[in-house]
Amino acid sequence: MENIVAVENLNHYYQEGRQLHQVLFDINLTIKAGETVFLTGESGSGKTTLISLIGCLRSVQEGSLKILNQELRDADEEQLMKLRRNLGYIFQHFNLLDFMTIRQNVQVALQLQENFAPHQARLQSEAILEEVGLTHRINAYPRELSGGQKQRVAIARALVHRPKLILADEPTAALDSKTGREVVELIQLLAQHQGSAVLIVTHNSRILDVADRIVRIEDGKLGLGYAEQLSLILPTLTDKQVSEIASKIELCTYEPSSTIIKQGELAQKFYLIIKGTVEMFKENPGEDPVCLETLERGDFFGQIGLLRCGKYMATIRVNPNSEATIFVMDRETFLKMIGESKLTKAVINYQMLQRLSKLKEIPKSY
């Protein structure tokens, strides 16, 4: 997959009187075609500054920022304008024109494109409105729509010209939880159909599981959203526990077909899948390995060896078609975690019993 966004060593400053105030520090980020990345962080952390730089709405001061392999640093206004035509913007307040129908609101986005043809623009607008489920309201005005319907119009307007990059700034902020999830899933689905990259800025923790990847910005510094990812897999942990554990786990990437743990090895680690799939094999002497289960994002493994017998009871290999991104937790951190969280221990024990049944190793009592 090609990089749609490539940020390297990016710094940014604001003028405060005679002083320069740095707001972004050594930012590094890549987003590939078809990937949905969520950007989280507290208010004032630098999220809006970063997304506006990526959106070609501010000038790059230090470092490198490339959109579609074109460097933005020192780019002139004409170059920025051409790049903006490859972007789609979605905002929390919809920004629809009240005096236009929803079809006209969508169609106006095509007027900014080169080789604009009114008849073709109308057909494209009607087609994208059908994709977002608003064919029956095509001649309605924004004032006649619900909040969720307005955001669907905003999505259609952002995607009608088939942009390579979609930027969404708090798209669920004005919506209830159910509608917000529907909106984000719709953005992701349509973007995947078009092969577009998506960057969504959000405070909404209830939609984080939709993301392919989560990054967090704090005091102008960008890092991986370890805490957010961990809380998605083990929601029974408290915020304090998540924060403490997130500082002790390691993020590892495993190549396709590589072996992560081998049956019979001493159990030293606990693993939580962030991205990709792995396969669990039972190995018996003189026989071919038998695949018992495929584990995917949100699943975990390694707990049987850590809690029961001291050795791994199956071999885990990465799916041959793609790499896997996995949190790795050491034995001490794992045992402390389940010792301090009874709910988490119960969840892990239940999953362990389910897996033991597949290994035909259910203990007589537990």
N, C-alpha and C positions, 0 to 999 in steps of 0.2 A: 504493500500500500504506500502511495506517495504521501509525503508530508504536505498538508494544506497550510499548516502554521508551523513555523520554526523560530523559536525565540532563544537567543543566546546572550547571556551576560547583560541583560537589559537593566538599565538604571533610569530613573526619572526624577525630576526635581520640579518644585513649584517656587516661584518668587514670593518671598514674604518681606516686603520692604526692600532693604538692601541685601537681605540674606537669601540664600538658596536652601530650601528645605527638601531633603530627599524623601520620597514617598515609595519608591520601588528599589529593591536592592538585589542585584545580580539574579534576575529572573531567567530561568531556563525552562522551556516548555515546548513540546511538539504535539501536534494533533494530526492524525492521519485521516484520509478519506474514509467515510463510513463510520467514524468513531464519534461517540457521544461522551464529552468530558464535562463534569460538573465542577464549578469553581465555588468554594465555600469560604467563609471568613466573616469576622465581625464587621459591623459598620465602621468605616474609616480605615479599614485595613489595607485598602489599595485595589479592591476588586474593580470598581468602576473605572479607575485610571487605566488598569491593565486592559480591560475589555475595549475601552475607547481607543487605546493604542492599536490593538489588534484589528479594530474596526476601521482603521485609517481615519479616525476623527481627531487625533492629536499627532504632533510631530515627534518622531523618535529622536531622543537626545544622545543617549549613549548605549552602545551595544548593538546587537543585530536583531532585526525583526523581519522575517520573510513571510509573505503571503503568496502562495502559488509560485514559490521560488523567486519572487521578486523582492528585492531589498527595499524596505521602507525608509531606512535612514537616508537622508538627503534626497528623497523622492520629491519631485515637484508636484504642483497641484493637479496637473493634467494626468500624471501617472497615478496619483491617488484616486482621482475620479474614475479612471478605468478599472482600478482594483475594486472600488466600491460597487461597481456593477456586477461583480462576482460574489457579493455578500448579500445576505438576507438578515434584516434586523427585526427582532421581536421585543416589545417593551411591555411592562406591567400595566400601563395605562391605555393600551390599545392604539391610541393616536389615530383613530379613524376620522374621516371627514364627514361631519353630520349631514351636509347638503348633498352627498352622493349616496347612491345605492351601494349595497355591498359589492356587487359586480364592478361598479365603477371604482370603488375603493381599491379593489384588487388590480383592475386594469391600469390604473394610473401608475403603478409600479413599473409596468412594461414600457411606458412612455419615456422612461429614462434610459432605456436600452438602445443600442445602435440598431439600425435597420428595423425600426418600429413600423409595424403594419397594423392598422386599426382592426381589420377583420380577423386577422390571426390572433391579435391580442384579446379580442372578445372570446374567441374559441378557447384560448389557453386559460383565461380567467374562469370561464364556466366549467372547464375540466377540473381545475384545481379546487373550485368550490364544491364540486361533486365529491372529490376525494376527502374533503373535510366534513362531508355530510350536510351541506347547506344548499343543495340544489333547490329545495322547496322555498328558500328565503332569498333567492337570488336578486329579487327586485325590492327587497325590504331596505329600510334605512337603519343606521346604527341604533337610533333611539328605540327601535322596535325589538331589539335583540337582548337576550340575557348576557350576563358577563361572560359565561363560557362560550356562547355563540360569537360574541365580539372577539374573543381571543382566537377563535377558529378563523375568523376573517383575517385577523392580523397574521396568523400562520400562513394562510393562503397567499396573502399579499407578499410575505417574505419569501415564499418558495416558488411563486409563479414563474419567475425567470430562471429557475433551476440553478440557484447559486451554489458555488463550491464550498462556501462556509456560511453557517447560520449562527448568529450571535443572539442569545436571548437573555435579557437582563430582568431577573425576577419575574418570569412569565406567569407564575402561579400566585403572586402576592395578593391579587384582588379576587381570588377564586376560593371556593370551599375545597376541602381536601379531595373529595371524589372528582370534582371537575378539574382540579389542578393536576391530578395524576393522569386523567384522560388527555389533557392538553399536552403534557410532557411526552406521554407515550405516542401521541399523534405526531409531534415534532420528530421524534426519533424514527418512527416508522416511515414517514414521508422522506426524511433525509436519507435513510438507508436505501430507499427505492431510487433516489437520485444520485447516490454515491457521494453525498455531501458530508462534511465534517460539522459537528455541532459543539458549541461552547455555551453552557448554561450557567449563569450566575444565580445562586439560590441560597436562601436561609432555611428552606423547607426540608427538614430531615426526613419527612415521610415519603419523599420521592427519590431519595438517593440510590435506592436499589435499581433504578432504571439505568443509571450511568454505567458506561463501560469502564470509566476511570474517574476517580475523585481526587482533586487537588485542593489544597487549602492555602490561603494567603493570610499571614499574620504579621502585623507591623511591617508590611511591605515586603516580606520574604515568603517565597513560595515553597511549599513542600507537599509531599503526598499526604492525602487525608487518611492517615492511619486510624485515627480515632473513629472517624465516620465509617470507614470500612469495617472495623472491628465490631462496632455497635450494630451493624446490619446483620452480621453473622451470629453474634451472641448478644441479643437485645436484653437479656436478663441481667447483664452487668450494669452497675451504677455508673454515672458519669465519672466519678472519681476513680473507680476501678478501670474503666476504659482508658482514661488519661494515663494512669500509672502503667498499665500493660502496654499501651501503644508506644511508650518510650523504651520498651525492652524487647519488642519483637523485631524480626528482620524480614525485609521483603526480598524474596528470591524469585528469579525467573529461570524456568527449566525448559530446555529445548525439547522439541517433539521427539517422542519415543524414548526419552531418557528415563532412567530409573531413579525414583526419589528415595524410596526405602525398599529394603529387600527382606523377604521373609526369613526369620531366624536371627536377624541382626539385633543387637542390644538396643532397646528403645530409649532414645535420648531426647526426642523432639516431638512436638505437637504441631500439626499443620492445618492451616485454614485457607481454602481456595478463594482467591480474589478474582481470577480470570482464567478461562480455559477449562479443559476437562482432563481427568486422569482416570485410569482403569485399575481395578483391584483384582489381582490374580492370586489364586491358591495354587501352590506348587507341591506336587507329590513326587517322590523319587521314581524314576522310570516312566513318568507320564508327562504329557504336554501340559503346560500351565493352563488353568481354567479361569476365564474372566468371570468374576462373580458379580461385579457391579461397576457402573460408570459413575464417578463423582464429578460434580460440577460446581460452579460458583455458589458460595454459601455453605458448601459441605466442608467437613473436617475429618481428619484421620490421624492415627497414631496413638489414640487414647487407650486402646486395648492393651498394647504393650506397656504403656506407662502405668496403668491402673491394675492390671491383672497378672501378667506373667513375666514382665520385664523384657520381653522380646517381641518384635513385630510379628504378627501372625499371618501377614499377607505381603505380597510385593505390590508396590504402587508404581505404575509407569504413566508418563504423560501420553495423552492421545497423539498418535503419529501425525495428525493433520494440523496441529497448531501448538504453540508453546503455552505454558501455564505460569501464571503469576500467583505466588503463594506466600502467606505470612508463616514464618517459622518461629515457634515459641520454645524456649528451652524447658527442660523438665522442672526446674525450680520454680519458674514463673507459672507454669501450668498447675503445679500442685498448690501453689499459693492462691491462684485464682479460684480453683474449685473449693479450696478450704475456706475462702472468705465469701463465696457466693453459693448458697445452697441451691438456688434455682438453676444456676448454671451447671452445677454438679448433676442435678436431676436430669437436665436436658442431655448432657453428655453421657450419663449412665444409660438413659433410655436409648439413645442412638447406638451406644455400644452393644446393648442387648440385641437390637435389631441386626446389627452387623454380625454378631456372634452366631445368630441363627443361620446366616448365610454361610458362615464358616463351619457350621455344625459343631459349635463348641460352646453351647449354652451351659453355663454353670448350674449345678444343682440348686444352689441358693445364692442369693446376692443381697 
